Amino acid sequence: MTAVGDLGYGGYLLPGSLLGPDSVCFLAGTGEDISFDLGVIARFGCKVLAMDPVPRAAKHVEVAAAHEPRFEFLPVALWSEDTTLTFHAPRENGYVSQSAVNLHHTTPDFTASARSVASLMQERGHDHIDLLKISAEGSEYEILDHVADSGIDVRVLCVEYAQPAAASRAQDSVNMLKRAGYELVAASVRTWNWKLTFVGPHAS
């Protein structure tokens, strides 16, 4: 396992042997920290497709990734279908993360386009994803159900279960992924975030 990025914030442990220069990487949720995204590029030499619907995140990425041609950004949310979602205000002024499922019970703030994993794959001609990272402020359950129900071939799956959330809901999601053939290979469970790494059933 290889640590990429700050494990206390946006980083994850990755099975390095499963990733390389030709890996297909979808990284959902940049916020104002793309150290993980840039770390994946630097460590494995691959291109990444990053996405975040928050305008403030897009402004940050435009500057932070200006030097890296292998970094591509889409100002969209990841979801279970192609649609438009309403995002709610951050929990506190100054925070960049905003939730489509109203994780913090705040007021509606803006709308943005959302894409499904399957739709993006079809559009780009991919039959699998080598690395899928999901940091989506409560939308992770919708996205993960879509991935499992659609039988999408994901080799390495990194997910942050956003807080606050009932431990039972996250456990149910983990159990669902295990039934779909995913193996939990790393976990970082802290008060403010629960970050897990899975290896998919078709990884080799």
VENHU-V64406 format. One record per backbone hydrogen bond with DSSP energy under -0.5 kcal/mol. CO is the residue of the C=O (numbers start at 0). NH is the residue of the N-H. Records with the same first field share a line. If there is no record, write none. Layout:
CO->NH  NH
This chain:
1->13
3->11
4->6
5->8  10
11->3
13->1  15
14->17
15->18
19->22
22->24
23->129  130
24->26  48
25->27  132
26->28  50
27->134
29->32
33->37
34->38
35->39
36->40
37->41
38->42
39->43  45
40->44
47->49  71
48->26
49->73
50->28
53->56  57
54->58
55->59
56->60
57->61
58->62
59->62  63
60->64
62->65
64->67
66->68
67->70
69->47  71
71->49
73->51  75
76->114
78->116
80->82
82->113
84->86  111
86->108  109
87->98
91->94
98->87
101->104
106->88
109->86
111->84
112->76
113->82
114->78
115->119
116->120
117->121
118->122
119->123
120->124  125
121->124
128->154
129->155
130->25  132
131->157
132->27  134
133->159
135->138
136->100
137->140
138->142
139->143
140->144
141->145
142->146
143->147
144->148
145->149
146->151
147->150
151->153
152->128  154
154->199
155->131
156->197
157->133
158->160  195
159->161
160->193
165->168  169
166->170
167->171
168->172
169->173
170->174
171->175
172->176
173->177
174->178
175->179
176->181
177->180
182->184  198
185->196
187->189  194
191->162
192->189  194
193->160  195
194->187
195->158
196->184  185
197->156
198->182
199->202
